[in-house]
Amino acid sequence: MVKTKSKKKKRAKTSHNNDDNSNSSVYAVLNCDDIMHEILIRVPPSTITKLIVVSKRWLFVVCSSSFRRRYLTQWGQNYRHLGFFVCNFLYLGRPRDGYRRPSWEPALPFLSTCKEGDDLVRSGTLKKLGYFIDSCNGVILSGVHPKIYYVYDTMKKQRYQLPEPQQFYKTLCMALIVEEYLEGDICYKVMRAKCESKLKERNTLSVETYSSKTGKWKQSTLMCATSFALRPRTVGKVVGGVVHWLAIWGKLAIYDPRLGDRNVALVKLPTGGLSRDHEESVLGESLDGLLQYGQSNNLGLEIWVLEKEPGVNTSIYSNCTHLSYNWIQRWRLNFKAIWKQIPTFSLYFKETQILSFLPQNSTSVFIRVGWNIFLCDLETKTAEVVNYQGRGASISWESSKVVPYFLPAWPQSSSASSLNGT
C-alpha cells in the first residue's frame, strides 16, 4: 500500500515536471523571433492583421519591416480603396495668364468611398498639398509646377516638402518611385521629364530626379536609339522599379533608373481591334508583376500585358534597350455585354471609357459612365457602381484625370519600433 502511494506521488511529480517543461518550451518558442516568423508566415492574409491584438510582442513581429517583406513576398500585397483623386489639367502647370481655378473648387478634389477617405478629407491635409500628381503605395505626390512639390505619407501622416528643382520645364511628365519602407521612414524618388513643346526629331530626354536618400535633385540626359517625345502632362507607371511613360506616335518609353545607365527603350503600343480610334489609355501593374496597358473607345476596351520574349536575358538588371518585348492580349470586352445587365445606364453607353486599373490586379478595372464610376469584373463581364462622396457631377471629365487611391492593407504601429521584444 505504501509502495502504491509512493508510485502515484512519483507519477504526479513527473507529470507536473513535464507540464512545466512543456510550458517552458511554448514560452521559449513564443519569445523567439525567428520561430514566430516561421509560424506567422503561414497565416493567410484574412487572419494575419487580426493577430496584432494578441499581445505587444505579436504586434511588434507583424509590424516589423523584416516580417512584412517576407510575408508580402509569399502572399502578395492587399490594398484598401479610399476614393479617387481628381487632377484638372487646366490648372496644373498653367501659365500666369492661363485658366484660373474657381474659389469653390478645391485644389485637390477627393471623391471619398469610405469612412477612412472621409477622415482624410476632414483632416484638412489635402488643402496643404497643392494639385494631385501621382500616388504609390499610399504615398501622395502633389504640388504646383514648376517649383513646389510635396510628398505625403498617409500611413504616418507626414508631409515632406522637396527643395526647388534646378531645371525649368515648361511642359513635363512625372514619375514617383517608392522603393521600400525603412524603419520609421520612407524611401522614394521623384522624376521630372521634359516634354518638347515642338515635335522635333530628338533622341534625347532631359530628366531631373530627386532622391530622399540624398535630399537633392540631379539632372541627367537620357538617350534613345530613335527619335521620340513623351506625352505631355502624363505620369509614368513604375513596375518593378522600371519607369514606363506613354510617348507620342503610339510608343511606350521604358527607363530603368536602377542600372546607372541612361538608355531609353521604345516599344510600339498595341493597336488591336480598337485601332487608333481609342479615346482613353491607361497603364497599370498585373497580378504577376507585368506592365498592363488598357485602351477603350465607345465600343469596348482591351487589356494587354508587356512580356519579355522567350530566350532573352530575364535578369532584372538587364539593360532595357537590349531586351525584346512582346504584347499579349489578356482581355477584350464589349461594353454592350455589361449594359444589358444594367438597363438604367444604357443611355450613357456612348460615354463609357476605361478609367484606371486596380493595383496589382489582372481581372478588374474602373470604368466611367457619365459621372458614374463602376468596378468592372473582366472575368464575369459584370459591373457594380462605386458610391463616392464629392462633386462628381460638376467635374470636367474631359480636362481631368480621375485616379483611384489605395492604401496598403498592412498594420502600422508607431510603438512597434520602440519595443524590444517585450
C-alpha positions as CSV (number, residue, x, y, z in Angstrom):
1,M,0.0,0.0,0.0
2,V,2.8,2.3,0.9
3,K,4.6,1.5,-2.3
4,T,1.5,2.2,-4.4
5,K,1.1,5.7,-2.9
6,S,4.8,6.4,-3.4
7,K,4.4,5.4,-7.1
8,K,1.4,7.7,-7.5
9,K,3.3,10.6,-6.0
10,K,6.2,9.9,-8.3
11,R,4.0,9.8,-11.4
12,A,2.2,13.1,-10.3
13,K,5.6,14.8,-9.8
14,T,6.8,13.5,-13.2
15,S,3.6,14.8,-14.8
16,H,4.0,18.2,-13.2
17,N,7.6,18.4,-14.4
18,N,6.5,17.5,-17.9
19,D,3.8,20.3,-17.8
20,D,6.5,22.7,-16.6
21,N,8.8,21.7,-19.4
22,S,6.0,21.9,-22.0
23,N,5.1,25.4,-20.8
24,S,8.7,26.4,-20.8
25,S,9.1,25.1,-24.4
26,V,6.0,27.0,-25.5
27,Y,7.2,30.2,-23.8
28,A,10.6,29.8,-25.4
29,V,9.0,29.4,-28.9
30,L,6.8,32.4,-28.5
31,N,9.7,34.5,-27.4
32,C,11.9,33.6,-30.3
33,D,11.5,36.0,-33.3
34,D,12.8,33.5,-35.8
35,I,10.3,30.8,-34.8
36,M,7.5,33.3,-34.6
37,H,8.2,34.5,-38.1
38,E,8.0,30.9,-39.4
39,I,4.7,30.4,-37.6
40,L,3.1,33.6,-38.7
41,I,4.3,33.5,-42.2
42,R,1.9,30.6,-42.7
43,V,-1.2,32.6,-41.6
44,P,-3.4,33.7,-44.5
45,P,-3.9,37.5,-45.2
46,S,-7.5,37.4,-44.0
47,T,-6.2,36.5,-40.5
48,I,-2.7,38.0,-40.1
49,T,-3.9,41.6,-39.4
50,K,-6.2,40.3,-36.6
51,L,-3.3,38.8,-34.7
52,I,-1.8,42.2,-33.7
53,V,-4.3,42.4,-30.8
54,V,-3.0,39.1,-29.2
55,S,0.0,40.8,-27.5
56,K,2.5,43.6,-27.8
57,R,5.1,41.0,-29.0
58,W,2.9,39.8,-31.8
59,L,2.2,43.4,-32.8
60,F,6.0,44.0,-32.9
61,V,6.6,41.0,-35.0
62,V,3.8,41.6,-37.5
63,C,4.6,45.3,-37.9
64,S,8.3,44.8,-38.3
65,S,9.7,45.6,-41.8
66,S,11.6,42.3,-42.0
67,F,8.5,40.2,-41.4
68,R,6.4,42.4,-43.7
69,R,8.8,42.0,-46.6
70,R,8.9,38.2,-46.2
71,Y,5.1,37.9,-45.9
72,L,4.3,40.1,-48.9
73,T,6.8,38.2,-51.0
74,Q,4.9,35.0,-50.3
75,W,1.3,36.2,-50.1
76,G,1.3,39.5,-52.1
77,Q,0.1,42.9,-51.1
78,N,-3.6,43.6,-50.4
79,Y,-5.0,47.2,-50.6
80,R,-8.0,49.1,-49.3
81,H,-9.7,51.7,-51.5
82,L,-10.2,55.2,-50.0
83,G,-11.5,57.0,-53.0
84,F,-10.5,58.9,-56.2
85,F,-8.2,61.9,-56.6
86,V,-9.1,64.4,-59.4
87,C,-6.3,66.2,-61.3
88,N,-7.5,69.0,-63.5
89,F,-5.0,69.7,-66.3
90,L,-6.5,73.2,-66.8
91,Y,-4.7,74.3,-63.6
92,L,-1.7,72.0,-63.3
93,G,1.3,73.9,-64.7
94,R,-0.8,76.7,-66.2
95,P,0.8,79.9,-67.4
96,R,0.3,83.1,-65.4
97,D,-2.4,84.3,-67.8
98,G,-4.0,80.8,-68.0
99,Y,-7.3,79.5,-66.8
100,R,-7.7,80.1,-63.0
101,R,-9.3,77.7,-60.6
102,P,-12.7,78.9,-59.2
103,S,-12.7,79.6,-55.4
104,W,-15.4,76.9,-54.8
105,E,-13.3,74.1,-56.3
106,P,-10.6,72.6,-54.0
107,A,-7.1,72.3,-55.5
108,L,-7.0,68.6,-54.7
109,P,-10.6,67.2,-55.1
110,F,-11.1,63.8,-53.5
111,L,-14.1,61.6,-54.1
112,S,-14.3,59.5,-50.9
113,T,-15.6,55.9,-50.9
114,C,-15.3,55.1,-47.2
115,K,-15.0,56.5,-43.7
116,E,-11.2,56.5,-43.9
117,G,-11.5,58.6,-47.0
118,D,-13.9,60.9,-45.3
119,D,-11.5,61.3,-42.4
120,L,-8.7,62.2,-44.9
121,V,-10.9,65.0,-46.4
122,R,-12.0,66.3,-43.0
123,S,-8.4,66.4,-41.6
124,G,-7.6,69.4,-43.9
125,T,-4.3,67.8,-45.0
126,L,-5.3,67.8,-48.7
127,K,-5.7,71.6,-48.6
128,K,-1.9,71.9,-47.9
129,L,-0.7,69.7,-50.8
130,G,-1.5,71.7,-53.9
131,Y,-2.5,69.7,-57.0
132,F,-2.5,66.0,-57.3
133,I,0.2,64.4,-59.5
134,D,0.6,60.7,-58.6
135,S,0.5,58.2,-55.8
136,C,2.3,54.9,-55.0
137,N,1.8,52.5,-52.0
138,G,-0.2,55.1,-50.2
139,V,2.4,57.9,-50.7
140,I,1.0,61.0,-52.5
141,L,3.0,63.2,-54.8
142,S,1.5,66.7,-55.3
143,G,2.4,70.3,-55.7
144,V,2.4,73.3,-58.1
145,H,4.6,73.2,-61.2
146,P,7.3,74.1,-61.7
147,K,8.9,74.7,-58.3
148,I,6.8,73.4,-55.4
149,Y,6.4,69.7,-54.7
150,Y,5.2,67.7,-51.7
151,V,5.4,64.0,-50.8
152,Y,2.8,62.9,-48.2
153,D,2.9,59.6,-46.3
154,T,-0.7,58.9,-45.4
155,M,0.2,55.9,-43.2
156,K,2.4,58.1,-40.9
157,K,0.6,61.4,-41.6
158,Q,3.9,63.1,-42.5
159,R,4.4,65.7,-45.2
160,Y,7.8,66.3,-46.9
161,Q,8.4,69.4,-49.0
162,L,11.0,68.9,-51.7
163,P,13.7,71.5,-52.4
164,E,13.1,73.6,-55.6
165,P,14.2,71.8,-58.8
166,Q,17.1,73.3,-60.6
167,Q,15.7,72.8,-64.1
168,F,12.8,74.7,-65.6
169,Y,10.5,72.5,-67.8
170,K,7.5,74.3,-69.3
171,T,5.8,71.1,-70.1
172,L,6.8,67.9,-68.3
173,C,5.9,64.3,-67.2
174,M,6.4,63.0,-63.7
175,A,7.0,59.6,-62.0
176,L,7.0,58.6,-58.3
177,I,9.1,55.6,-57.2
178,V,8.6,54.3,-53.7
179,E,11.4,51.8,-53.3
180,E,10.7,50.4,-49.8
181,Y,9.7,51.3,-46.3
182,L,12.6,51.7,-44.0
183,E,12.3,51.6,-40.2
184,G,10.4,54.8,-39.3
185,D,10.7,56.5,-42.7
186,I,10.1,56.1,-46.4
187,C,12.5,55.9,-49.3
188,Y,11.4,57.5,-52.6
189,K,12.4,59.2,-55.8
190,V,10.6,61.8,-57.8
191,M,11.3,62.2,-61.5
192,R,10.6,65.2,-63.8
193,A,11.0,64.6,-67.5
194,K,10.9,67.4,-70.1
195,C,8.3,67.3,-72.8
196,E,9.2,69.2,-76.0
197,S,6.5,71.7,-77.0
198,K,7.6,71.4,-80.6
199,L,7.8,68.0,-82.1
200,K,11.3,68.0,-83.4
201,E,13.4,65.0,-84.3
202,R,15.1,64.3,-80.9
203,N,16.6,61.2,-79.4
204,T,17.4,62.7,-76.0
205,L,15.4,63.3,-72.9
206,S,16.2,65.7,-70.1
207,V,15.3,64.3,-66.7
208,E,15.7,65.7,-63.2
209,T,15.5,63.2,-60.3
210,Y,15.1,63.9,-56.6
211,S,16.1,61.2,-54.1
212,S,15.1,61.1,-50.5
213,K,18.4,59.5,-49.7
214,T,20.5,62.4,-50.8
215,G,17.9,65.2,-50.4
216,K,18.9,66.7,-53.8
217,W,17.8,67.0,-57.4
218,K,20.1,65.5,-60.0
219,Q,19.8,66.3,-63.7
220,S,20.7,63.8,-66.4
221,T,20.2,63.3,-70.2
222,L,18.7,60.0,-71.4
223,M,19.5,58.6,-74.8
224,C,17.3,56.6,-77.2
225,A,18.3,54.9,-80.5
226,T,15.4,56.6,-82.3
227,S,13.6,59.9,-82.1
228,F,10.8,60.2,-79.5
229,A,8.9,62.5,-77.2
230,L,6.8,61.9,-74.1
231,R,3.1,62.7,-74.0
232,P,2.7,66.0,-72.1
233,R,1.1,66.0,-68.6
234,T,1.1,62.3,-68.1
235,V,2.5,60.2,-65.3
236,G,4.9,57.3,-65.7
237,K,3.9,53.9,-64.3
238,V,6.5,52.2,-62.2
239,V,6.6,48.4,-62.3
240,G,9.4,46.6,-60.5
241,G,11.4,49.7,-60.3
242,V,11.2,50.4,-64.1
243,V,9.5,53.6,-65.3
244,H,7.1,53.4,-68.3
245,W,6.0,56.6,-70.0
246,L,3.4,57.0,-72.7
247,A,5.1,58.6,-75.7
248,I,3.7,60.2,-78.9
249,W,3.4,58.4,-82.2
250,G,1.9,55.4,-80.4
251,K,5.0,54.4,-78.4
252,L,5.9,53.4,-74.9
253,A,9.2,54.7,-73.4
254,I,10.9,52.4,-70.9
255,Y,13.7,53.5,-68.5
256,D,15.3,51.6,-65.6
257,P,17.0,54.1,-63.2
258,R,18.5,51.3,-61.1
259,L,21.2,50.4,-63.7
260,G,23.1,53.7,-63.7
261,D,23.0,53.9,-67.5
262,R,20.9,56.5,-69.4
263,N,19.3,54.4,-72.1
264,V,15.6,54.5,-73.0
265,A,13.9,51.7,-74.9
266,L,10.9,52.4,-77.2
267,V,8.2,49.8,-77.7
268,K,5.2,50.3,-80.1
269,L,1.9,50.2,-78.3
270,P,-0.6,47.5,-79.4
271,T,-3.5,48.6,-81.6
272,G,-5.8,45.6,-81.6
273,G,-9.4,45.8,-82.7
274,L,-9.8,49.3,-81.4
275,S,-7.1,50.5,-83.9
276,R,-6.2,54.2,-83.4
277,D,-9.8,55.2,-82.5
278,H,-9.3,54.6,-78.8
279,E,-10.2,57.6,-76.6
280,E,-8.5,56.6,-73.4
281,S,-5.4,54.7,-72.5
282,V,-4.1,53.8,-69.0
283,L,-1.1,51.9,-67.5
284,G,-1.1,49.6,-64.5
285,E,0.5,46.5,-63.0
286,S,-0.8,43.0,-63.3
287,L,-1.0,40.4,-60.5
288,D,2.1,38.6,-62.0
289,G,4.1,41.8,-61.9
290,L,3.9,42.8,-65.6
291,L,3.0,46.2,-67.1
292,Q,-0.6,46.4,-68.2
293,Y,-1.9,48.6,-71.0
294,G,-5.6,49.3,-71.4
295,Q,-7.4,51.3,-74.1
296,S,-11.0,52.0,-74.7
297,N,-13.4,53.7,-77.1
298,N,-17.2,53.9,-77.2
299,L,-17.5,50.2,-78.2
300,G,-15.3,48.5,-75.6
301,L,-11.9,48.0,-74.0
302,E,-8.8,45.9,-74.5
303,I,-6.2,44.9,-71.9
304,W,-2.6,43.9,-72.8
305,V,0.5,42.9,-70.8
306,L,4.1,43.5,-71.8
307,E,6.3,40.4,-71.6
308,K,9.9,39.8,-72.4
309,E,10.2,37.5,-75.3
310,P,11.5,34.0,-74.5
311,G,15.2,33.4,-74.9
312,V,16.4,36.8,-73.7
313,N,18.2,37.6,-70.5
314,T,15.5,37.8,-67.9
315,S,17.7,39.4,-65.2
316,I,16.1,42.5,-63.6
317,Y,19.4,44.2,-64.1
318,S,19.4,43.8,-67.9
319,N,19.6,47.0,-69.9
320,C,16.0,47.6,-71.2
321,T,17.3,48.6,-74.6
322,H,18.9,45.1,-75.0
323,L,15.6,43.2,-74.4
324,S,12.9,42.2,-76.8
325,Y,9.3,42.8,-75.7
326,N,6.0,41.3,-76.8
327,W,2.4,42.5,-76.1
328,I,0.0,39.7,-75.1
329,Q,-3.7,40.5,-75.1
330,R,-5.5,39.2,-72.0
331,W,-8.9,40.8,-72.2
332,R,-11.3,42.2,-74.8
333,L,-14.7,43.4,-73.6
334,N,-17.7,44.8,-75.5
335,F,-19.5,47.3,-73.2
336,K,-22.8,46.1,-74.5
337,A,-22.3,42.8,-72.5
338,I,-22.3,44.9,-69.3
339,W,-25.1,47.4,-70.0
340,K,-27.5,44.7,-71.0
341,Q,-27.4,43.7,-67.3
342,I,-28.0,47.4,-66.2
343,P,-30.6,48.9,-68.5
344,T,-30.7,52.1,-66.3
345,F,-27.3,53.1,-67.7
346,S,-27.9,52.3,-71.3
347,L,-28.4,56.0,-72.0
348,Y,-24.8,56.6,-71.1
349,F,-23.4,53.9,-73.3
350,K,-21.6,56.2,-75.7
351,E,-19.8,57.9,-72.8
352,T,-18.2,54.7,-71.4
353,Q,-14.4,54.6,-71.1
354,I,-11.7,52.9,-69.1
355,L,-10.7,54.9,-66.1
356,S,-7.9,53.1,-64.3
357,F,-6.5,49.7,-63.2
358,L,-6.5,48.4,-59.6
359,P,-3.1,47.9,-58.0
360,Q,-1.5,44.5,-58.9
361,N,-4.9,43.3,-60.3
362,S,-5.4,41.5,-63.5
363,T,-9.2,40.9,-63.5
364,S,-10.8,44.2,-62.6
365,V,-10.8,47.8,-63.9
366,F,-12.6,51.1,-63.1
367,I,-14.7,52.4,-65.9
368,R,-16.6,55.7,-66.2
369,V,-20.2,56.1,-67.4
370,G,-21.1,59.8,-67.4
371,W,-20.2,60.9,-63.9
372,N,-20.8,57.4,-62.5
373,I,-17.8,55.1,-61.7
374,F,-18.1,51.3,-62.0
375,L,-15.9,48.5,-60.9
376,C,-15.8,46.1,-63.8
377,D,-15.0,42.4,-63.4
378,L,-13.4,41.2,-66.7
379,E,-13.9,37.5,-66.0
380,T,-17.6,37.6,-65.3
381,K,-18.3,40.7,-67.5
382,T,-20.2,42.4,-64.7
383,A,-20.0,45.8,-63.2
384,E,-21.1,47.4,-59.9
385,V,-21.4,51.0,-59.2
386,V,-18.9,52.6,-56.8
387,N,-20.6,55.1,-54.5
388,Y,-18.5,58.1,-53.6
389,Q,-18.8,61.4,-51.9
390,G,-17.8,64.5,-53.8
391,R,-18.6,66.8,-56.7
392,G,-18.8,64.0,-59.3
393,A,-21.4,65.7,-61.5
394,S,-19.5,69.0,-61.6
395,I,-16.1,67.5,-62.6
396,S,-14.8,68.4,-66.0
397,W,-14.1,64.9,-67.1
398,E,-12.7,65.9,-70.5
399,S,-9.9,68.0,-68.9
400,S,-9.4,65.9,-65.7
401,K,-7.7,62.7,-64.7
402,V,-9.5,60.7,-62.1
403,V,-7.2,58.3,-60.2
404,P,-8.1,55.7,-57.5
405,Y,-6.3,56.0,-54.3
406,F,-5.3,52.9,-52.3
407,L,-3.5,52.3,-49.0
408,P,-1.5,49.1,-48.4
409,A,-3.6,46.8,-46.1
410,W,-0.9,46.2,-43.6
411,P,-0.9,47.2,-39.9
412,Q,1.3,50.1,-38.8
413,S,2.4,50.8,-35.3
414,S,4.3,53.8,-34.1
415,S,5.2,52.0,-30.9
416,A,6.3,48.8,-32.6
417,S,9.8,50.2,-33.3
418,S,10.3,51.1,-29.7
419,L,9.5,47.7,-28.4
420,N,12.4,45.4,-27.8
421,G,10.5,42.1,-27.9
422,T,9.0,42.5,-24.5
